[in-house]
């Protein structure tokens, strides 16, 4: 009879070890499930970042296109400005502006109170 309690204790120890091992396996599986959830979350974030990156690339392409358009318009403006300078030299424009100023000053003199004629 003395052997039976010893066998029983050995059996209990083995069962306790197996139980502890199974508990460890269960914890590892829980971690894996949590990791799988985290992986799914990270995949979602990556997809979102890819979409944002795609939008950024599209915006960069639009900026490049607009930059080229502005550059083209600036060269067109410079060309037109050069053509206008050929047709209308700056000296003519300055003289024209000076004559307009002189005419404007003469017109102002005519409108002073001393020069007004009032009719009743």
HUVENRA-V596063 format. One record per helix or strand. SS is the DSSP state (@ for helix, = for strand). FROM is the first residue (numbers start at 0). TO is the last residue. If there is no record, write none. Layout:
ss:from:to
SS:FROM:TO
SS:FROM:TO
//
This chain:
ss:from:to
@:1:86
@:89:109
@:112:114
//
